[in-house]
Amino acid sequence: MAGGAGPGLGGEAVDRTVLQARLEELRRERAEGMRALEALLRREADLRDTLRRIDGAMQVLNEMLGEASGGAP
């Protein structure tokens, strides 16, 4: 086999440089995907914190309204 290429999927010889190029492309795509996932996870955590703050503010306001109306919520 010339150039050290092994058999391909269909029995044809596959150029090692083509395989290397595809591997690098997949590595870049994976790294990009991991960065996107990490950004989404950070965004999710930020949104959960925001919702907790909103829930707390709503609870305080509900309690204040209950006190203002003579204890009836």
CHARMM internal coordinates of N, CA and C (Angstrom, degrees):
IC EDIT
DIST 1 N 1 CA 1.4423
DIST 1 CA 1 C 1.5112
ANGL 1 N 1 CA 1 C 109.18
DIST 1 C 2 N 1.2920
ANGL 1 CA 1 C 2 N 117.04
DIHE 1 N 1 CA 1 C 2 N 128.47
DIST 2 N 2 CA 1.4574
ANGL 1 C 2 N 2 CA 122.36
DIHE 1 CA 1 C 2 N 2 CA -176.02
DIST 2 CA 2 C 1.5142
ANGL 2 N 2 CA 2 C 111.03
DIHE 1 C 2 N 2 CA 2 C -78.04
DIST 2 C 3 N 1.3455
ANGL 2 CA 2 C 3 N 116.42
DIHE 2 N 2 CA 2 C 3 N 139.76
DIST 3 N 3 CA 1.4496
ANGL 2 C 3 N 3 CA 121.77
DIHE 2 CA 2 C 3 N 3 CA 174.63
DIST 3 CA 3 C 1.5075
ANGL 3 N 3 CA 3 C 114.66
DIHE 2 C 3 N 3 CA 3 C 71.29
DIST 3 C 4 N 1.3064
ANGL 3 CA 3 C 4 N 118.46
DIHE 3 N 3 CA 3 C 4 N 8.09
DIST 4 N 4 CA 1.4476
ANGL 3 C 4 N 4 CA 121.39
DIHE 3 CA 3 C 4 N 4 CA 178.34
DIST 4 CA 4 C 1.5204
ANGL 4 N 4 CA 4 C 113.35
DIHE 3 C 4 N 4 CA 4 C 76.00
DIST 4 C 5 N 1.3098
ANGL 4 CA 4 C 5 N 117.68
DIHE 4 N 4 CA 4 C 5 N 12.59
DIST 5 N 5 CA 1.4614
ANGL 4 C 5 N 5 CA 120.25
DIHE 4 CA 4 C 5 N 5 CA 179.55
DIST 5 CA 5 C 1.5141
ANGL 5 N 5 CA 5 C 109.57
DIHE 4 C 5 N 5 CA 5 C -78.77
DIST 5 C 6 N 1.3059
ANGL 5 CA 5 C 6 N 116.16
DIHE 5 N 5 CA 5 C 6 N 138.13
DIST 6 N 6 CA 1.4577
ANGL 5 C 6 N 6 CA 121.52
DIHE 5 CA 5 C 6 N 6 CA 178.94
DIST 6 CA 6 C 1.5079
ANGL 6 N 6 CA 6 C 110.06
DIHE 5 C 6 N 6 CA 6 C -94.67
DIST 6 C 7 N 1.3138
ANGL 6 CA 6 C 7 N 116.07
DIHE 6 N 6 CA 6 C 7 N -179.32
DIST 7 N 7 CA 1.4618
ANGL 6 C 7 N 7 CA 119.12
DIHE 6 CA 6 C 7 N 7 CA 179.00
DIST 7 CA 7 C 1.5314
ANGL 7 N 7 CA 7 C 110.82
DIHE 6 C 7 N 7 CA 7 C -68.31
DIST 7 C 8 N 1.3161
ANGL 7 CA 7 C 8 N 116.31
DIHE 7 N 7 CA 7 C 8 N 143.68
DIST 8 N 8 CA 1.4551
ANGL 7 C 8 N 8 CA 121.60
DIHE 7 CA 7 C 8 N 8 CA 177.98
DIST 8 CA 8 C 1.5184
ANGL 8 N 8 CA 8 C 110.45
DIHE 7 C 8 N 8 CA 8 C -90.45
DIST 8 C 9 N 1.3129
ANGL 8 CA 8 C 9 N 115.44
DIHE 8 N 8 CA 8 C 9 N -170.47
DIST 9 N 9 CA 1.4576
ANGL 8 C 9 N 9 CA 119.76
DIHE 8 CA 8 C 9 N 9 CA -177.52
DIST 9 CA 9 C 1.5249
ANGL 9 N 9 CA 9 C 111.86
DIHE 8 C 9 N 9 CA 9 C -63.08
DIST 9 C 10 N 1.3190
ANGL 9 CA 9 C 10 N 117.25
DIHE 9 N 9 CA 9 C 10 N -36.97
DIST 10 N 10 CA 1.4519
ANGL 9 C 10 N 10 CA 120.81
DIHE 9 CA 9 C 10 N 10 CA -179.59
DIST 10 CA 10 C 1.5183
ANGL 10 N 10 CA 10 C 112.88
DIHE 9 C 10 N 10 CA 10 C -96.85
DIST 10 C 11 N 1.3026
ANGL 10 CA 10 C 11 N 117.45
DIHE 10 N 10 CA 10 C 11 N 15.12
DIST 11 N 11 CA 1.4470
ANGL 10 C 11 N 11 CA 121.64
DIHE 10 CA 10 C 11 N 11 CA -178.95
DIST 11 CA 11 C 1.5132
ANGL 11 N 11 CA 11 C 112.69
DIHE 10 C 11 N 11 CA 11 C 90.01
DIST 11 C 12 N 1.3556
ANGL 11 CA 11 C 12 N 118.54
DIHE 11 N 11 CA 11 C 12 N -10.18
DIST 12 N 12 CA 1.4565
ANGL 11 C 12 N 12 CA 120.85
DIHE 11 CA 11 C 12 N 12 CA -179.85
DIST 12 CA 12 C 1.5313
ANGL 12 N 12 CA 12 C 109.58
DIHE 11 C 12 N 12 CA 12 C -81.27
DIST 12 C 13 N 1.2918
ANGL 12 CA 12 C 13 N 115.85
DIHE 12 N 12 CA 12 C 13 N 158.27
DIST 13 N 13 CA 1.4617
ANGL 12 C 13 N 13 CA 120.95
DIHE 12 CA 12 C 13 N 13 CA 178.87
DIST 13 CA 13 C 1.5295
ANGL 13 N 13 CA 13 C 109.21
DIHE 12 C 13 N 13 CA 13 C -73.65
DIST 13 C 14 N 1.3188
ANGL 13 CA 13 C 14 N 115.92
DIHE 13 N 13 CA 13 C 14 N 138.63
DIST 14 N 14 CA 1.4598
ANGL 13 C 14 N 14 CA 121.06
DIHE 13 CA 13 C 14 N 14 CA 179.51
DIST 14 CA 14 C 1.5254
ANGL 14 N 14 CA 14 C 107.76
DIHE 13 C 14 N 14 CA 14 C -112.53
DIST 14 C 15 N 1.3065
ANGL 14 CA 14 C 15 N 115.67
DIHE 14 N 14 CA 14 C 15 N 129.38
DIST 15 N 15 CA 1.4582
ANGL 14 C 15 N 15 CA 121.29
DIHE 14 CA 14 C 15 N 15 CA -179.74
DIST 15 CA 15 C 1.5283
ANGL 15 N 15 CA 15 C 109.28
DIHE 14 C 15 N 15 CA 15 C -68.68
DIST 15 C 16 N 1.3120
ANGL 15 CA 15 C 16 N 116.30
DIHE 15 N 15 CA 15 C 16 N 128.83
DIST 16 N 16 CA 1.4659
ANGL 15 C 16 N 16 CA 121.88
DIHE 15 CA 15 C 16 N 16 CA -178.77
DIST 16 CA 16 C 1.5262
ANGL 16 N 16 CA 16 C 111.57
DIHE 15 C 16 N 16 CA 16 C -59.81
DIST 16 C 17 N 1.3150
ANGL 16 CA 16 C 17 N 117.61
DIHE 16 N 16 CA 16 C 17 N -35.37
DIST 17 N 17 CA 1.4607
ANGL 16 C 17 N 17 CA 119.88
DIHE 16 CA 16 C 17 N 17 CA -179.84
DIST 17 CA 17 C 1.5297
ANGL 17 N 17 CA 17 C 111.15
DIHE 16 C 17 N 17 CA 17 C -66.34
DIST 17 C 18 N 1.3222
ANGL 17 CA 17 C 18 N 116.76
DIHE 17 N 17 CA 17 C 18 N -32.95
DIST 18 N 18 CA 1.4733
ANGL 17 C 18 N 18 CA 120.43
DIHE 17 CA 17 C 18 N 18 CA 177.26
DIST 18 CA 18 C 1.5252
ANGL 18 N 18 CA 18 C 109.10
DIHE 17 C 18 N 18 CA 18 C -66.42
DIST 18 C 19 N 1.3176
ANGL 18 CA 18 C 19 N 116.65
DIHE 18 N 18 CA 18 C 19 N -43.30
DIST 19 N 19 CA 1.4644
ANGL 18 C 19 N 19 CA 120.63
DIHE 18 CA 18 C 19 N 19 CA 178.69
DIST 19 CA 19 C 1.5197
ANGL 19 N 19 CA 19 C 111.25
DIHE 18 C 19 N 19 CA 19 C -63.81
DIST 19 C 20 N 1.3415
ANGL 19 CA 19 C 20 N 116.45
DIHE 19 N 19 CA 19 C 20 N -42.73
DIST 20 N 20 CA 1.4654
ANGL 19 C 20 N 20 CA 120.70
DIHE 19 CA 19 C 20 N 20 CA 178.56
DIST 20 CA 20 C 1.5283
ANGL 20 N 20 CA 20 C 110.98
DIHE 19 C 20 N 20 CA 20 C -61.89
DIST 20 C 21 N 1.3143
ANGL 20 CA 20 C 21 N 116.67
DIHE 20 N 20 CA 20 C 21 N -42.60
DIST 21 N 21 CA 1.4640
ANGL 20 C 21 N 21 CA 121.32
DIHE 20 CA 20 C 21 N 21 CA -179.89
DIST 21 CA 21 C 1.5211
ANGL 21 N 21 CA 21 C 110.56
DIHE 20 C 21 N 21 CA 21 C -63.13
DIST 21 C 22 N 1.3322
ANGL 21 CA 21 C 22 N 116.20
DIHE 21 N 21 CA 21 C 22 N -43.33
DIST 22 N 22 CA 1.4716
ANGL 21 C 22 N 22 CA 119.94
DIHE 21 CA 21 C 22 N 22 CA 179.63
DIST 22 CA 22 C 1.5259
ANGL 22 N 22 CA 22 C 110.63
DIHE 21 C 22 N 22 CA 22 C -65.63
DIST 22 C 23 N 1.3196
ANGL 22 CA 22 C 23 N 116.94
DIHE 22 N 22 CA 22 C 23 N -39.95
DIST 23 N 23 CA 1.4596
ANGL 22 C 23 N 23 CA 121.13
DIHE 22 CA 22 C 23 N 23 CA 178.77
DIST 23 CA 23 C 1.5290
ANGL 23 N 23 CA 23 C 110.34
DIHE 22 C 23 N 23 CA 23 C -61.90
DIST 23 C 24 N 1.3161
ANGL 23 CA 23 C 24 N 117.33
DIHE 23 N 23 CA 23 C 24 N -43.52
DIST 24 N 24 CA 1.4650
ANGL 23 C 24 N 24 CA 120.79
DIHE 23 CA 23 C 24 N 24 CA 177.99
DIST 24 CA 24 C 1.5232
ANGL 24 N 24 CA 24 C 111.23
DIHE 23 C 24 N 24 CA 24 C -64.11
DIST 24 C 25 N 1.3143
ANGL 24 CA 24 C 25 N 116.44
DIHE 24 N 24 CA 24 C 25 N -40.05
DIST 25 N 25 CA 1.4698
ANGL 24 C 25 N 25 CA 120.64
DIHE 24 CA 24 C 25 N 25 CA 178.14
DIST 25 CA 25 C 1.5334
ANGL 25 N 25 CA 25 C 110.19
DIHE 24 C 25 N 25 CA 25 C -61.96
DIST 25 C 26 N 1.3151
ANGL 25 CA 25 C 26 N 116.49
DIHE 25 N 25 CA 25 C 26 N -44.26
DIST 26 N 26 CA 1.4654
ANGL 25 C 26 N 26 CA 120.41
DIHE 25 CA 25 C 26 N 26 CA 179.16
DIST 26 CA 26 C 1.5264
ANGL 26 N 26 CA 26 C 111.43
DIHE 25 C 26 N 26 CA 26 C -65.80
DIST 26 C 27 N 1.3221
ANGL 26 CA 26 C 27 N 117.09
DIHE 26 N 26 CA 26 C 27 N -37.27
DIST 27 N 27 CA 1.4698
ANGL 26 C 27 N 27 CA 120.21
DIHE 26 CA 26 C 27 N 27 CA 177.05
DIST 27 CA 27 C 1.5232
ANGL 27 N 27 CA 27 C 111.03
DIHE 26 C 27 N 27 CA 27 C -63.18
DIST 27 C 28 N 1.3347
ANGL 27 CA 27 C 28 N 116.68
DIHE 27 N 27 CA 27 C 28 N -41.65
DIST 28 N 28 CA 1.4681
ANGL 27 C 28 N 28 CA 120.27
DIHE 27 CA 27 C 28 N 28 CA 178.22
DIST 28 CA 28 C 1.5246
ANGL 28 N 28 CA 28 C 110.64
DIHE 27 C 28 N 28 CA 28 C -64.69
DIST 28 C 29 N 1.3371
ANGL 28 CA 28 C 29 N 116.77
DIHE 28 N 28 CA 28 C 29 N -43.74
DIST 29 N 29 CA 1.4582
ANGL 28 C 29 N 29 CA 120.75
DIHE 28 CA 28 C 29 N 29 CA 179.19
DIST 29 CA 29 C 1.5285
ANGL 29 N 29 CA 29 C 111.03
DIHE 28 C 29 N 29 CA 29 C -62.32
DIST 29 C 30 N 1.3207
ANGL 29 CA 29 C 30 N 116.50
DIHE 29 N 29 CA 29 C 30 N -40.22
DIST 30 N 30 CA 1.4642
ANGL 29 C 30 N 30 CA 120.18
DIHE 29 CA 29 C 30 N 30 CA 179.50
DIST 30 CA 30 C 1.5273
ANGL 30 N 30 CA 30 C 110.82
DIHE 29 C 30 N 30 CA 30 C -66.14
DIST 30 C 31 N 1.3128
ANGL 30 CA 30 C 31 N 116.65
DIHE 30 N 30 CA 30 C 31 N -43.05
DIST 31 N 31 CA 1.4679
ANGL 30 C 31 N 31 CA 120.40
DIHE 30 CA 30 C 31 N 31 CA 178.71
DIST 31 CA 31 C 1.5280
ANGL 31 N 31 CA 31 C 110.48
DIHE 30 C 31 N 31 CA 31 C -61.93
DIST 31 C 32 N 1.3098
ANGL 31 CA 31 C 32 N 116.53
DIHE 31 N 31 CA 31 C 32 N -41.46
DIST 32 N 32 CA 1.4647
ANGL 31 C 32 N 32 CA 121.09
DIHE 31 CA 31 C 32 N 32 CA 177.76
DIST 32 CA 32 C 1.5272
ANGL 32 N 32 CA 32 C 110.47
DIHE 31 C 32 N 32 CA 32 C -63.50
DIST 32 C 33 N 1.3142
ANGL 32 CA 32 C 33 N 116.77
DIHE 32 N 32 CA 32 C 33 N -42.36
DIST 33 N 33 CA 1.4602
ANGL 32 C 33 N 33 CA 121.24
DIHE 32 CA 32 C 33 N 33 CA 177.88
DIST 33 CA 33 C 1.5193
ANGL 33 N 33 CA 33 C 112.10
DIHE 32 C 33 N 33 CA 33 C -63.50
DIST 33 C 34 N 1.3270
ANGL 33 CA 33 C 34 N 116.84
DIHE 33 N 33 CA 33 C 34 N -39.63
DIST 34 N 34 CA 1.4639
ANGL 33 C 34 N 34 CA 120.80
DIHE 33 CA 33 C 34 N 34 CA 178.90
DIST 34 CA 34 C 1.5313
ANGL 34 N 34 CA 34 C 110.47
DIHE 33 C 34 N 34 CA 34 C -65.88
DIST 34 C 35 N 1.3308
ANGL 34 CA 34 C 35 N 116.83
DIHE 34 N 34 CA 34 C 35 N -40.03
DIST 35 N 35 CA 1.4678
ANGL 34 C 35 N 35 CA 119.82
DIHE 34 CA 34 C 35 N 35 CA 177.74
DIST 35 CA 35 C 1.5276
ANGL 35 N 35 CA 35 C 110.52
DIHE 34 C 35 N 35 CA 35 C -63.65
DIST 35 C 36 N 1.3207
ANGL 35 CA 35 C 36 N 116.60
DIHE 35 N 35 CA 35 C 36 N -41.83
DIST 36 N 36 CA 1.4636
ANGL 35 C 36 N 36 CA 120.50
DIHE 35 CA 35 C 36 N 36 CA 179.34
DIST 36 CA 36 C 1.5294
ANGL 36 N 36 CA 36 C 110.57
DIHE 35 C 36 N 36 CA 36 C -64.34
DIST 36 C 37 N 1.3226
ANGL 36 CA 36 C 37 N 116.79
DIHE 36 N 36 CA 36 C 37 N -42.09
DIST 37 N 37 CA 1.4615
ANGL 36 C 37 N 37 CA 120.54
DIHE 36 CA 36 C 37 N 37 CA 178.94
DIST 37 CA 37 C 1.5218
ANGL 37 N 37 CA 37 C 110.91
DIHE 36 C 37 N 37 CA 37 C -63.41
DIST 37 C 38 N 1.3206
ANGL 37 CA 37 C 38 N 117.40
DIHE 37 N 37 CA 37 C 38 N -43.62
DIST 38 N 38 CA 1.4656
ANGL 37 C 38 N 38 CA 121.20
DIHE 37 CA 37 C 38 N 38 CA 178.61
DIST 38 CA 38 C 1.5250
ANGL 38 N 38 CA 38 C 110.85
DIHE 37 C 38 N 38 CA 38 C -61.48
DIST 38 C 39 N 1.3291
ANGL 38 CA 38 C 39 N 117.32
DIHE 38 N 38 CA 38 C 39 N -39.75
DIST 39 N 39 CA 1.4679
ANGL 38 C 39 N 39 CA 120.89
DIHE 38 CA 38 C 39 N 39 CA 178.44
DIST 39 CA 39 C 1.5270
ANGL 39 N 39 CA 39 C 109.99
DIHE 38 C 39 N 39 CA 39 C -65.01
DIST 39 C 40 N 1.3216
ANGL 39 CA 39 C 40 N 117.05
DIHE 39 N 39 CA 39 C 40 N -40.88
DIST 40 N 40 CA 1.4609
ANGL 39 C 40 N 40 CA 120.26
DIHE 39 CA 39 C 40 N 40 CA 178.56
DIST 40 CA 40 C 1.5235
ANGL 40 N 40 CA 40 C 111.53
DIHE 39 C 40 N 40 CA 40 C -65.61
DIST 40 C 41 N 1.3124
ANGL 40 CA 40 C 41 N 117.19
DIHE 40 N 40 CA 40 C 41 N -38.95
DIST 41 N 41 CA 1.4684
ANGL 40 C 41 N 41 CA 120.33
DIHE 40 CA 40 C 41 N 41 CA 178.77
DIST 41 CA 41 C 1.5262
ANGL 41 N 41 CA 41 C 110.82
DIHE 40 C 41 N 41 CA 41 C -65.75
DIST 41 C 42 N 1.3406
ANGL 41 CA 41 C 42 N 116.59
DIHE 41 N 41 CA 41 C 42 N -39.24
DIST 42 N 42 CA 1.4666
ANGL 41 C 42 N 42 CA 119.60
DIHE 41 CA 41 C 42 N 42 CA 176.41
DIST 42 CA 42 C 1.5237
ANGL 42 N 42 CA 42 C 110.35
DIHE 41 C 42 N 42 CA 42 C -64.66
DIST 42 C 43 N 1.3231
ANGL 42 CA 42 C 43 N 116.38
DIHE 42 N 42 CA 42 C 43 N -41.73
DIST 43 N 43 CA 1.4751
ANGL 42 C 43 N 43 CA 121.23
DIHE 42 CA 42 C 43 N 43 CA 179.15
DIST 43 CA 43 C 1.5286
ANGL 43 N 43 CA 43 C 109.96
DIHE 42 C 43 N 43 CA 43 C -63.47
DIST 43 C 44 N 1.3199
ANGL 43 CA 43 C 44 N 117.04
DIHE 43 N 43 CA 43 C 44 N -41.29
DIST 44 N 44 CA 1.4664
ANGL 43 C 44 N 44 CA 120.59
DIHE 43 CA 43 C 44 N 44 CA 178.22
DIST 44 CA 44 C 1.5303
ANGL 44 N 44 CA 44 C 110.12
DIHE 43 C 44 N 44 CA 44 C -60.48
DIST 44 C 45 N 1.3120
ANGL 44 CA 44 C 45 N 117.34
DIHE 44 N 44 CA 44 C 45 N -45.50
DIST 45 N 45 CA 1.4654
ANGL 44 C 45 N 45 CA 121.16
DIHE 44 CA 44 C 45 N 45 CA 179.70
DIST 45 CA 45 C 1.5340
ANGL 45 N 45 CA 45 C 110.29
DIHE 44 C 45 N 45 CA 45 C -62.18
DIST 45 C 46 N 1.3220
ANGL 45 CA 45 C 46 N 117.26
DIHE 45 N 45 CA 45 C 46 N -41.96
DIST 46 N 46 CA 1.4678
ANGL 45 C 46 N 46 CA 120.80
DIHE 45 CA 45 C 46 N 46 CA 177.76
DIST 46 CA 46 C 1.5235
ANGL 46 N 46 CA 46 C 111.07
DIHE 45 C 46 N 46 CA 46 C -61.79
DIST 46 C 47 N 1.3294
ANGL 46 CA 46 C 47 N 117.01
DIHE 46 N 46 CA 46 C 47 N -43.22
DIST 47 N 47 CA 1.4600
ANGL 46 C 47 N 47 CA 120.80
DIHE 46 CA 46 C 47 N 47 CA 179.96
DIST 47 CA 47 C 1.5230
ANGL 47 N 47 CA 47 C 111.59
DIHE 46 C 47 N 47 CA 47 C -65.70
DIST 47 C 48 N 1.3252
ANGL 47 CA 47 C 48 N 116.95
DIHE 47 N 47 CA 47 C 48 N -39.12
DIST 48 N 48 CA 1.4705
ANGL 47 C 48 N 48 CA 119.99
DIHE 47 CA 47 C 48 N 48 CA 177.60
DIST 48 CA 48 C 1.5312
ANGL 48 N 48 CA 48 C 110.50
DIHE 47 C 48 N 48 CA 48 C -63.54
DIST 48 C 49 N 1.3244
ANGL 48 CA 48 C 49 N 117.42
DIHE 48 N 48 CA 48 C 49 N -41.57
DIST 49 N 49 CA 1.4673
ANGL 48 C 49 N 49 CA 121.02
DIHE 48 CA 48 C 49 N 49 CA 176.71
DIST 49 CA 49 C 1.5271
ANGL 49 N 49 CA 49 C 110.79
DIHE 48 C 49 N 49 CA 49 C -61.41
DIST 49 C 50 N 1.3173
ANGL 49 CA 49 C 50 N 116.54
DIHE 49 N 49 CA 49 C 50 N -43.92
DIST 50 N 50 CA 1.4622
ANGL 49 C 50 N 50 CA 120.94
DIHE 49 CA 49 C 50 N 50 CA 179.14
DIST 50 CA 50 C 1.5245
ANGL 50 N 50 CA 50 C 110.42
DIHE 49 C 50 N 50 CA 50 C -61.37
DIST 50 C 51 N 1.3268
ANGL 50 CA 50 C 51 N 116.93
DIHE 50 N 50 CA 50 C 51 N -44.67
DIST 51 N 51 CA 1.4653
ANGL 50 C 51 N 51 CA 120.32
DIHE 50 CA 50 C 51 N 51 CA 179.84
DIST 51 CA 51 C 1.5244
ANGL 51 N 51 CA 51 C 111.53
DIHE 50 C 51 N 51 CA 51 C -63.87
DIST 51 C 52 N 1.3306
ANGL 51 CA 51 C 52 N 117.18
DIHE 51 N 51 CA 51 C 52 N -37.58
DIST 52 N 52 CA 1.4683
ANGL 51 C 52 N 52 CA 119.79
DIHE 51 CA 51 C 52 N 52 CA 177.00
DIST 52 CA 52 C 1.5276
ANGL 52 N 52 CA 52 C 111.03
DIHE 51 C 52 N 52 CA 52 C -63.47
DIST 52 C 53 N 1.3330
ANGL 52 CA 52 C 53 N 116.45
DIHE 52 N 52 CA 52 C 53 N -41.61
DIST 53 N 53 CA 1.4715
ANGL 52 C 53 N 53 CA 119.76
DIHE 52 CA 52 C 53 N 53 CA 178.15
DIST 53 CA 53 C 1.5294
ANGL 53 N 53 CA 53 C 110.75
DIHE 52 C 53 N 53 CA 53 C -64.21
DIST 53 C 54 N 1.3218
ANGL 53 CA 53 C 54 N 116.82
DIHE 53 N 53 CA 53 C 54 N -42.43
DIST 54 N 54 CA 1.4692
ANGL 53 C 54 N 54 CA 121.03
DIHE 53 CA 53 C 54 N 54 CA 178.82
DIST 54 CA 54 C 1.5288
ANGL 54 N 54 CA 54 C 109.89
DIHE 53 C 54 N 54 CA 54 C -62.76
DIST 54 C 55 N 1.3362
ANGL 54 CA 54 C 55 N 116.59
DIHE 54 N 54 CA 54 C 55 N -45.44
DIST 55 N 55 CA 1.4668
ANGL 54 C 55 N 55 CA 120.27
DIHE 54 CA 54 C 55 N 55 CA 178.43
DIST 55 CA 55 C 1.5243
ANGL 55 N 55 CA 55 C 111.01
DIHE 54 C 55 N 55 CA 55 C -58.87
DIST 55 C 56 N 1.3311
ANGL 55 CA 55 C 56 N 116.99
DIHE 55 N 55 CA 55 C 56 N -42.91
DIST 56 N 56 CA 1.4587
ANGL 55 C 56 N 56 CA 120.75
DIHE 55 CA 55 C 56 N 56 CA 178.87
DIST 56 CA 56 C 1.5160
ANGL 56 N 56 CA 56 C 111.70
DIHE 55 C 56 N 56 CA 56 C -63.07
DIST 56 C 57 N 1.3231
ANGL 56 CA 56 C 57 N 116.98
DIHE 56 N 56 CA 56 C 57 N -43.37
DIST 57 N 57 CA 1.4634
ANGL 56 C 57 N 57 CA 121.17
DIHE 56 CA 56 C 57 N 57 CA 179.03
DIST 57 CA 57 C 1.5230
ANGL 57 N 57 CA 57 C 110.81
DIHE 56 C 57 N 57 CA 57 C -64.18
DIST 57 C 58 N 1.3310
ANGL 57 CA 57 C 58 N 116.44
DIHE 57 N 57 CA 57 C 58 N -40.28
DIST 58 N 58 CA 1.4668
ANGL 57 C 58 N 58 CA 120.13
DIHE 57 CA 57 C 58 N 58 CA 178.04
DIST 58 CA 58 C 1.5243
ANGL 58 N 58 CA 58 C 110.69
DIHE 57 C 58 N 58 CA 58 C -63.49
DIST 58 C 59 N 1.3186
ANGL 58 CA 58 C 59 N 116.77
DIHE 58 N 58 CA 58 C 59 N -41.37
DIST 59 N 59 CA 1.4598
ANGL 58 C 59 N 59 CA 120.70
DIHE 58 CA 58 C 59 N 59 CA 179.97
DIST 59 CA 59 C 1.5262
ANGL 59 N 59 CA 59 C 110.81
DIHE 58 C 59 N 59 CA 59 C -62.50
DIST 59 C 60 N 1.3273
ANGL 59 CA 59 C 60 N 116.87
DIHE 59 N 59 CA 59 C 60 N -44.63
DIST 60 N 60 CA 1.4637
ANGL 59 C 60 N 60 CA 121.08
DIHE 59 CA 59 C 60 N 60 CA 178.92
DIST 60 CA 60 C 1.5300
ANGL 60 N 60 CA 60 C 109.93
DIHE 59 C 60 N 60 CA 60 C -60.97
DIST 60 C 61 N 1.3297
ANGL 60 CA 60 C 61 N 117.10
DIHE 60 N 60 CA 60 C 61 N -46.55
DIST 61 N 61 CA 1.4658
ANGL 60 C 61 N 61 CA 120.52
DIHE 60 CA 60 C 61 N 61 CA -179.58
DIST 61 CA 61 C 1.5261
ANGL 61 N 61 CA 61 C 111.42
DIHE 60 C 61 N 61 CA 61 C -62.94
DIST 61 C 62 N 1.3324
ANGL 61 CA 61 C 62 N 117.08
DIHE 61 N 61 CA 61 C 62 N -41.40
DIST 62 N 62 CA 1.4666
ANGL 61 C 62 N 62 CA 120.23
DIHE 61 CA 61 C 62 N 62 CA 177.08
DIST 62 CA 62 C 1.5254
ANGL 62 N 62 CA 62 C 110.97
DIHE 61 C 62 N 62 CA 62 C -61.06
DIST 62 C 63 N 1.3237
ANGL 62 CA 62 C 63 N 116.52
DIHE 62 N 62 CA 62 C 63 N -42.14
DIST 63 N 63 CA 1.4591
ANGL 62 C 63 N 63 CA 120.12
DIHE 62 CA 62 C 63 N 63 CA 178.51
DIST 63 CA 63 C 1.5269
ANGL 63 N 63 CA 63 C 110.99
DIHE 62 C 63 N 63 CA 63 C -65.56
DIST 63 C 64 N 1.3207
ANGL 63 CA 63 C 64 N 117.35
DIHE 63 N 63 CA 63 C 64 N -40.50
DIST 64 N 64 CA 1.4587
ANGL 63 C 64 N 64 CA 120.94
DIHE 63 CA 63 C 64 N 64 CA 178.79
DIST 64 CA 64 C 1.5299
ANGL 64 N 64 CA 64 C 110.38
DIHE 63 C 64 N 64 CA 64 C -65.20
DIST 64 C 65 N 1.3016
ANGL 64 CA 64 C 65 N 116.87
DIHE 64 N 64 CA 64 C 65 N -40.60
DIST 65 N 65 CA 1.4630
ANGL 64 C 65 N 65 CA 120.21
DIHE 64 CA 64 C 65 N 65 CA 177.74
DIST 65 CA 65 C 1.5212
ANGL 65 N 65 CA 65 C 111.60
DIHE 64 C 65 N 65 CA 65 C -65.04
DIST 65 C 66 N 1.3315
ANGL 65 CA 65 C 66 N 115.62
DIHE 65 N 65 CA 65 C 66 N -37.48
DIST 66 N 66 CA 1.4596
ANGL 65 C 66 N 66 CA 119.67
DIHE 65 CA 65 C 66 N 66 CA 177.86
DIST 66 CA 66 C 1.5125
ANGL 66 N 66 CA 66 C 111.30
DIHE 65 C 66 N 66 CA 66 C -65.52
DIST 66 C 67 N 1.3143
ANGL 66 CA 66 C 67 N 117.60
DIHE 66 N 66 CA 66 C 67 N -40.42
DIST 67 N 67 CA 1.4696
ANGL 66 C 67 N 67 CA 121.55
DIHE 66 CA 66 C 67 N 67 CA 178.31
DIST 67 CA 67 C 1.5306
ANGL 67 N 67 CA 67 C 110.76
DIHE 66 C 67 N 67 CA 67 C -68.02
DIST 67 C 68 N 1.3297
ANGL 67 CA 67 C 68 N 116.29
DIHE 67 N 67 CA 67 C 68 N -37.72
DIST 68 N 68 CA 1.4618
ANGL 67 C 68 N 68 CA 120.81
DIHE 67 CA 67 C 68 N 68 CA -177.42
DIST 68 CA 68 C 1.5331
ANGL 68 N 68 CA 68 C 111.22
DIHE 67 C 68 N 68 CA 68 C -70.05
DIST 68 C 69 N 1.3364
ANGL 68 CA 68 C 69 N 116.43
DIHE 68 N 68 CA 68 C 69 N -26.89
DIST 69 N 69 CA 1.4580
ANGL 68 C 69 N 69 CA 118.87
DIHE 68 CA 68 C 69 N 69 CA -177.92
DIST 69 CA 69 C 1.5255
ANGL 69 N 69 CA 69 C 111.61
DIHE 68 C 69 N 69 CA 69 C -97.10
DIST 69 C 70 N 1.2973
ANGL 69 CA 69 C 70 N 116.91
DIHE 69 N 69 CA 69 C 70 N 17.96
DIST 70 N 70 CA 1.4633
ANGL 69 C 70 N 70 CA 120.62
DIHE 69 CA 69 C 70 N 70 CA 177.14
DIST 70 CA 70 C 1.5031
ANGL 70 N 70 CA 70 C 113.17
DIHE 69 C 70 N 70 CA 70 C 86.24
DIST 70 C 71 N 1.3073
ANGL 70 CA 70 C 71 N 117.92
DIHE 70 N 70 CA 70 C 71 N 25.10
DIST 71 N 71 CA 1.4540
ANGL 70 C 71 N 71 CA 121.31
DIHE 70 CA 70 C 71 N 71 CA 175.33
DIST 71 CA 71 C 1.5037
ANGL 71 N 71 CA 71 C 114.97
DIHE 70 C 71 N 71 CA 71 C 93.40
DIST 71 C 72 N 1.2994
ANGL 71 CA 71 C 72 N 118.09
DIHE 71 N 71 CA 71 C 72 N -6.56
DIST 72 N 72 CA 1.4860
ANGL 71 C 72 N 72 CA 120.00
DIHE 71 CA 71 C 72 N 72 CA 178.37
DIST 72 CA 72 C 1.5162
ANGL 72 N 72 CA 72 C 108.30
DIHE 71 C 72 N 72 CA 72 C -93.26
DIST 72 C 73 N 1.3361
ANGL 72 CA 72 C 73 N 117.06
DIHE 72 N 72 CA 72 C 73 N 119.66
DIST 73 N 73 CA 1.4724
ANGL 72 C 73 N 73 CA 119.57
DIHE 72 CA 72 C 73 N 73 CA 179.90
DIST 73 CA 73 C 1.5021
ANGL 73 N 73 CA 73 C 113.83
DIHE 72 C 73 N 73 CA 73 C -68.38
END
COOR INIT
IC SEED 1 N 1 CA 1 C
IC BUILD
